[in-house]
Each structure stands twice: as C-alpha cells, then as structure tokens.
C-alpha cells in the first residue's frame, strides 16, 4: 500500500514536470520564435544533427536560420557542439526537450 502511494506520487510529479516542459516549449516556439524557427527545429528533430554553417532548409535564408537557431540555443531547446577536431559545429536537439518538441511541433505545424 505504501509503495503504491509512493508510485502514484512519483507519477504525478513526473506528469506535472512533463506538462511544465511542454508548456515551456510551446511558449518558446510560439512567443519567441517565428514559423521559420519552428520549421527549422522540426527539421533538426527529424535529422538529429546538422552542421551549423549549412543551410538546413532551402526556403529559409541562412541569416534567418542563424537568428532562429540562436534563439533555440539560448532557450535550451537546441545545443551547439563542436566535433572532436573543432573543425565543425553542429546543432543537436537537447534530449531534455526531445519528447516535448515531438509532441508540440506537430500540433503547431499542422
């Protein structure tokens, strides 16, 4: 009985945290980023990793890409990492936001 109550509390806390993360992601994507930014993050979510100096989507200029990806990095949705030789920099989805992005982006882009 005590174990079951502990599991229910743990599930409640996990669900509350998950909802909070989804709310945060939704707020960043809709109030801070543009539609182009949403499309870029969605693309990165699909490909997993992309070189930062390359244009990710042909319909979005590199200037817009850099601006929107900087916003995503600043808010923690995306990470910027260098390869071991420090020759290339890549964008990657922050795993802490992966599930929330997978839930929120399709809703926004549909």
N, C-alpha and C positions, 0 to 999 in steps of 0.2 A: 504494500500500500504506500509506504513512504517512498519507495523507489519510483513508483508510478507518478506520484505527485511531483517528484524532482524532475522526471522526464517531461511532464506537462509544462512545468515552469520553464525548463530549458527550451522546449519547442516554442513556447510563447515568446521568449526572449529572442530566439533565432528569427522567428517570423516578424517580430517588431523591427529587428535590425534590418532584415531583408526589405521590408516595406520602406523603411527610412532611406536605405541606399537607393531604391528605385525612385523614390520621391526626389532625392538629391540629383540623380542622373536626369530625370525628367526636367527638373528646374534648370539645370545647366544647359541641356540641349535646346530647350525652348526659350529661355530668357536671356541666355548669354551667347549662344551660338546661332548661326544662320542655318537655313536649309542646306546650303552647300557644306557647312561644317557637319551637319547630321549625315549627309551623304558620304562624306569622307570617313567619318568614324564608322559608319556602317560598312563601307568598303574594307577598311582595315580589320574590322571584326571578321569579315569573310576570308581575307587573305592571311591574316595572322601577323604578318610582319612586312614592312615596306621601307625601302630606303627613303630617307627624308628629302633628299635633293631631287628625287624623281617625281614627276607629275603623276599623281595617283589616278586621277580621272581626267580624261582629255577635255571634258566640258567645263572643268574648274581650273582657273588660272593658278599658276604656281604662287603668285602673291596672295591670292585668297586662301589657297591651301596652307601656306605658311602661317598666315594670320589665324585661321581657324584651328589648325593643329596646335599652335602655341596656346590658344585658349584651353583646348582639351588637356594639354600637358600641365598648364597652370592649375587647373582644377582637379588634376589627378586621374582623369579618365584614361589618358594615354601616357606611356612612358617613352622617353627618348633614350636610346642606348647606343653606345659605340661598339663596333666589333673589336676583337682582341688586338688587332693591329692598329686600331684607331684610325683606319682609313675611311670608314663609312659610318654614318649614323642612321639608325633605324627607329621607326615608330613601332610600338607594340601596345596592345590593349593591356591596361593594368588588370591583372587577374582578380583584384578585389571588386572590380566593376563589370567584369565579363558577363555574369548572369543577368545583372540589371540591364546592361546595354542590349543583350539579346532579347529581353522582354520589352523594353521601352521603345527601341528604334523601330521595330516593325509596326508598332501602333502609330508612331508619329509619321512614318513614311508611307502608310497605306492610303 
